[in-house]
Amino acid sequence: MTRDELVDYFSDESNDEFLKFDRVKPLYANRPDLNAFLLLEHICPDEHDIIGGAEHDQIWLKVDIDRLAERASEEHLLTLVRCGVFYDSEVDSLSMFV
């Protein structure tokens, strides 16, 4: 998958799977945020904190978008969307509301 395809996938506001955590299979954790973090660690392991920043009710995830595009399957992306992950184009980062 290309970076642009990944960004388009997350940016699709018509995605009716957003926050449909009850549809996630397999589960890495029972909490949507933790499930997303563990899946991202599985796809793109790193030694740094996964939360790159936070403000008010939003966090940004420190995940290399290009690396994620190379490694993630569409099923991985669907799981992330179901966990509440989206792409924030203002900061070129994955993000979640808390």
N, C-alpha and C positions, 0 to 999 in steps of 0.2 A: 504494500500500500504506500502511496506517496504522502508526503506531509500535507499537501493540499486536500487530498481525499480524507485524511484523518480530521483536519480542521473542518471540512464541510460536514463530515459525519456528526461531529459534536455541535456544530453551529446550526444544524437543522432544527429550527424552532417548531417544526411540525411533528417532531419525533414524539409519538404518543407513548413511548416506553420510559420517558423520563420519570424517575422516582417510583418505578414499579418494582420495588425491591422484592415483593412477594413472588416475582417471576424468576429470580436469580437462581440458577443451578449451574454448577455446584457452588455451595456456600463455602467461603474461607472463614467467615465469621458471621455471627447473628446480627451485627450492627452494620448498616449500610456504609458508613464512613470507614470503619475498620476493614470491611470486606474490600472496598475499593483500594485502600492502602496496601493490603496484603496482595491483591491481584497486581497492582502496579509494581510492587517489590518483586513479584514472581516474573513479570515481563521484563522489567528494567531494573535489576538490582543495583543498589548504590550504597555508599557509605555515609551519605549526608541525611539530614532530617528531610522528611517528605513534605513538610509544611514550610513553604518558602516565605509566607507572609500572611498577615491577617488584618482585617479592618472591619469594625462593626460586626456584621453577621456573615462575612465571607472570608474564606481562606483560599490561598493560591498554593498549588502543588508544584514542588520542585522536581519536575520530570522532564527529561530531554524529549521534546516533541518529535524530533527527527528519529531518534532511537526507538521511541514508542511506535512510530509509523512503520519502521522496518520490522518490528517484532510482533506487533499485536495482530490478532485475527479479528474478523468482524464480530465474532462471538465475544471476544474480550471487550471490545468497544461497547457492545450492547450491554454487557454486564456493568461496565462503568457508568453508562447512561442510566441504567436502572438503579444504580447506587447514588445518583444525583450529581455525577461529575459532568461538567460542561467546559467549553473552551471560552476563555475571556480574551477577545481579540485586542482589547486595550493594552494588555500586558503580555500578550503572546504566551499564555499559560493555561493549564487546566485549573479549574476552580470548583469549589463547592460552597453552598450556603450552610451555615451551622445553626 
